[in-house]
Amino acid sequence: MEYMKDQSFPLQYFDKTILLSIIALYVYALGVFVGVKNLRIDNIDNAILKYSPQYTLRWYIIVSVIIYLSRFAIWSFSGFVQYFYFFFYIKWGFFLITFYIIHKRAPQLRIIFYATILIEVLLGLSSFFADAFLNVLIFSFIGIATLQPKIKFTGFVVLLAMMVLFFNIAVYWTASKMEYRKYLNKGELNQSVSVSQSEALGKLSQLVSNIDDEKYQNAIRDMVDRIGYIQYFDATLAYVPAMKQHQNGAVYAKAIAHYLVPRFLDANKEALDDSKHTNEFTGLGLSGKESATSFSLGTVADAYIDFGEVFMNVPMFIFGYLVGLCFSYLWKSSPSQLWAWILTGAFYLLIPVYGADTTKAIGYISIYFFTIFFVKGWLIRILEPRLSA
């Protein structure tokens, strides 16, 4: 609270913002739980015996390379780019199953797998966004936790070491990212990379080496501010309904309608502008697409805008329940436990919705679900015989 007082827009309703946010997230999580509570989850150790660790690793690397090389090409298909982008999330399901199989059945392949992870992290570091490399570390953390559901002392030490590593990487990235991004795009108002990979990594190394104790401490504060993500919801509480009335479902209705007609059927569909939406319900006057920046209001704040402090929890529960049903369907429709992991691994990234506008949060889960729904049969037919021992 003391730190927030120094912000450019001090929080007027800090306690209420925290309370409403926590309640909404618990209600959302309850919805997810209700959607999956009857799901049968068997032990995977017997299921993976029919799959080859060597083939699994090989296909994880192939999938990763294809996704990496296609990340720019997909923008040539503007009407379908979101479908390609979220289909690529299936990579993280492949990551989890590869991590698990290799550590359980083929320790001799660990060095190759670790080298692959290291390469992915280095490639991600030359990207504009942190998730390009942080997702690899996050899923490595999940993989280790999955290997030891009952944490023993050794496992606890490993997980603690990874948490410390992850924390420090996040802090150093936070301290460097503004200047680093300016270097990557050469001052242009876009989110592109205009330098070579070696130049990018060299610049990042230089920036990290120049971080002193003061910059490190400031970066921790900035990271807490970014993760907490409550300032815009607080500004919304001050603005709605004092300056702008509750929308009585209009925000959620607009979010759902946005995906009823996909962009490949309506090339002129309005592009999403998070900052414009945030400014409308906070009055903050934040910069937007014209400055290559984006400030999302967040799903919980949108629920408040529509239905107020109490009834905002109704759409949060329904949203969570639908997410749980999507997870359950993909799990139950999988031909094996291995494919259940592959098809649902992306939910670790899809379920967190607090910082995403409702339109995007609905889009994330729905686009992934329907894309996988239509291609999973084809995907399984192609890869199942190639993964089997």
Sequence and secondary structure as in RCSB ss.txt:
>XXXX:A:sequence
MEYMKDQSFPLQYFDKTILLSIIALYVYALGVFVGVKNLRIDNIDNAILKYSPQYTLRWYIIVSVIIYLSRFAIW
SFSGFVQYFYFFFYIKWGFFLITFYIIHKRAPQLRIIFYATILIEVLLGLSSFFADAFLNVLIFSFIGIATLQPK
IKFTGFVVLLAMMVLFFNIAVYWTASKMEYRKYLNKGELNQSVSVSQSEALGKLSQLVSNIDDEKYQNAIRDMVD
RIGYIQYFDATLAYVPAMKQHQNGAVYAKAIAHYLVPRFLDANKEALDDSKHTNEFTGLGLSGKESATSFSLGTV
ADAYIDFGEVFMNVPMFIFGYLVGLCFSYLWKSSPSQLWAWILTGAFYLLIPVYGADTTKAIGYISIYFFTIFFV
KGWLIRILEPRLSA
>XXXX:A:secstr
 TTGGGSSS  SSHHHHHHHHHHHHHHHHHHHHHHHTT     STTGGGGB HHHHHHHHHHHHHHHHHHTTGGG
GSTTTHHHHHHHGGGHHHHHHHHHHHHHHH GGGHHHHHHHHHHHHHHHHTSSSTHHHHHHHHHHHHHHHHH SS
  HHHHHHHHHHHHHHHHHHHHHHHHHHHHHHHHTTT SSS   S HHHHHHHHHHHHHT  HHHHHHHHHHHHH
HHH  HHHHHHHHHTTTTS   TTHHHHHHHHHTTS TTT TT     HHHHHHHHH      GGGT      HH
HHHHHHHHHHHTHHHHHHHHHHHHHHHHHHHHT SSHHHHHHHHTTHHHHS  TTS HHHHHHHHHHHHHHHHHH
HHHHHHHHHHHHB 
